[in-house]
Amino acid sequence: MTTHEPRRSRKERARGPGLVQKLSHRLRGLPRTTAEGDRLLLLAASLREIGWTASARAGMPVDAIDSPLPWWTYPAIWWLESVLTGSERVLEFGAGNSTLWLAPRVRQVAAVEHDEGWSQRIRAIAPPNVIVMHRPTTSGLAKASLGDSYVAVLDSLDDGAYDLLVVDGMAREACLATPGHLLAPAGIALLDNADRPDLHDAIWSMHERGFWRIDFARPMPGASRFSCTSVFFRDLSKEWGRPRAPQARGTGAPSGR
């Protein structure tokens, strides 16, 4: 006899995965052997040491001592930290903890934010080298609406003035289309959540304009899934200085020779 799963109502389907499916996802994470359990515990300890658990608790990206972190993948954060020299000018779409993390590491941050209350909050706690511009928007996360004020701010910015463009807010496709005239010759553009299918056209348009790409695909602070933060560049020249050596992180990391 064939049995059928009871049909869920439209309202139930709209609520997302059912309880059984949620439990199934979590059970997959249980260790199957003692050795596997030991490794998972060490991994959990490493995540705690880099602030992943603190981020999950706070509901925002922070390190182990609750200092702000960008909501990018960890490898992207660590790589960018290794190449910043302190002299960079940054243009950022989507203000937040990334703005506060960048501020002490660069010369200036100009951040564009669509949420007025959030922009006021970041402006109130940001240091003097940060400018937060509130621009309302009717655009989606990827596509821009015609004449949208969030995207229109691009017309008021100085050509070739920025060493780093961070695209982590609204209308990402339109914002990512700007590096040609806003970035310095050796400037780089960072796109968060680059694995989203609705951003793939924007990524390929960067390649068509002569940009190379590095993908940093790994966990993000406090997130239960992997994501991808991508960096685009035309020339990683000596203007960025000599990158610092990678730092060992997590439980059991070597402390020296």
N, C-alpha and C positions, 0 to 999 in steps of 0.2 A: 504494500500500500504506500502510495506517495503522500508525503505530508508537505504542507506549504506553510511558510512563515506568515503569520497574520499581517495583513496589509496595514501599514501605518498611514494615518490621516495626513493631509497636506500640512496641517499645523505641526504635527509631530516631526515630519520630514524637515520642516523649516528650522526646527530647533537644533539640527545637526545630528552627529552620531548618537545612537542610542547607548544605554548603559552597558549592554553586553559588548558592543564594539569598543567602548572606552576601556572596559576591563580587559578585553583581549589585547589592546595595544599595550597596556601596562604590564600584563603578564609576560609579554615577550621580553621584557627587560629583566626578568628574574634570572639569576645565575643557574646553570644546569649542573655545574660541578663545583667542588670546593675551590679548585684552582681558579675557576672563572669568577667565583665570588670574591676571592682575595684580590684579583685584578680590578674588579668593579669597585671594591672599597678603596683601593689606592687611587683609582681614577676619580672617585667622588671626593677624596681628600685633596687631590690636585685641583679639582674644580672649586673647592672651598678656598684654597690658597690664592687663586687668581680672581676671586670675587664672584664666581658664577652663582653660588648659593646666596650670597648677600644681595645680588641683583634679583634673584627669584623672590626673595623675601620682601625687598623694597618695591618691586614692580617697576624698576627702572635700572639702567645700566650703571653699576658702580664697581669699584674694586673691593678688595678685602677689608679696607678701612673706610668704606663708604664714600670715597672720592669719586667724582663723576668719570664715567667712561662713555665713549660713543657707543651707540647701538649698532655697531658693525661687527663683523666676525673678528674673533681674537687675532688671527694672523694678520689681518689688514691693520688693526690697531697697532700691533707690535712692529710691523714693517714700517708704517708711516712714522712712528715714534723714532725709529732708527735713522731716518733720513732727514727729518726736520732739523734745521740749523738755528731757528729762532729769528731769522730775517724775513720769513715769508709773509706775504699778504694773502689772505684767504677769503674767498667768496663762497658762502654756504647757503644752500636752499634747504630749509628745515632746521630751525634753531632748537637747542636743547642741551642735553648733557655733553654732546659732542662739541658744542660751542664753548662750554666751560672747560672741557678737556684741552681744546686747541689753544685757548687764550694764553696760558703761560708758556706755550711752546712755540709761538709765532709772534710776528710783529703786530699784526692787525687781523681781526676777523670782522667781516661785514656779513651779517646773517639776515636772510629774508624768511619771514614766518607768516603763515596765513591765519593762525589763530591769535586773535587780539589779546585774550587773557593770558595765553601762554607766552606771547612775546613780551608782555609787561612783566611777567614773572622772571623771565630770563634776563631782561634788561635791568631789573632791580638788583640782581645778584652778580651780574657780569662785571669784570674789571674794566678799567677805562679804555683799554685797547679793543673793546668790542662795540660794534654798532649793530643794533637790532632794528630792522625795518619791518613794520607790519604792513602786509599787502593782502587784502581779502581776495578770495578766489572762488570761482564756480567750476574750476577745472577738477578733473579726477587726478588720481595718483600718477597716471601715465600721460594721458592726453590733455592738451590745453584747450580751453574755450577761446573762440575768436575774440580778440581785444581784451583778454583777461588782464587785470591789473597786476596780478602776481608775476606774469611773464613780461608785462610791459616794463617792469623795473629794469630789465636787461638793457633797454635803450638809453638809460640814464647813467650807465656805468662806463668807466674808462677802458678804452681798448688796451689790451696787452698789460693790464695792471696787476694781474693776479697770478700767483705761483701755484695755487691750489684751488680747484673748484670742487666743492662737495655737493653732490646731488642726492638729497635724502629727504625731500619734502614732496610738494605737489608738482604736477605737470612735468614730470621728470624727463620725458622725451624732448620737450621744448627747451628745458634748461640744459640738457646734455648737448643740445645742438649749438651751444654758444662758445665752446672752447676756442674755436678758430680765431676769434677777435678779442676775447677777454683774457685768455691765458698768455702769459709770457712765453717766449720761444721754448724754454725748457720746462714749462708748467705741466702739471698733471691734473687729471680729472678723476674723481672718485665717485662711483655709482654704487649705492647700497641696494640690496635685494635684486642684484643683477640676474638672478635665476628666474625672476618672474617672466612668464611668456609675453606679457604685454609690454615688456621693455626690450625685447629682442630686436625689433626694428631699429630702435635707437642705438643699440650696440653695433649693429652692422653698418649703420650710417657713419659711426665713428671710424670704423675700419676703412670705409670708402674715402674718408677724408684724411687718411694717412696715419691714424693712431694705432699703436700697438696696445695690447691688453695683457694684464696679469690678473688672474682670478684667485681670490682668497676664499675658499669654500670650507667652512668649518662651523663650529658652534658660535653662538652669540651670547653675550652676558644674560643669564637667566632664562634663555630660550630652550625649549625641549626639542627643537629640530635644528638641522643644519641649514645654513643660508649661504649666500655668496656676495661678497663685496669685491667689485672689480675696479682696477686702476688703469687709466688710459694715459699714454704718453707718446710724444713724438721723439723726444731726445732726453734720456736720463743722463744728462751731462754733469760735468764737474760743478755746475752751478748749485747742485744739491749737496755738495760736499761728499765726504767719504762716509758711507753708511756704517753705523756702529755694528759690531759683531752681535749675532743673536744671543739673547739671554736665556739661560736654562730656567725653566719654570715648572712648578708642580712638585708633588711629593717624590722624593728620591732623585731630584735633579742634582747633577754634579755641581759641587760648590767650587771646584778648582781642579788643578792638575793632580 
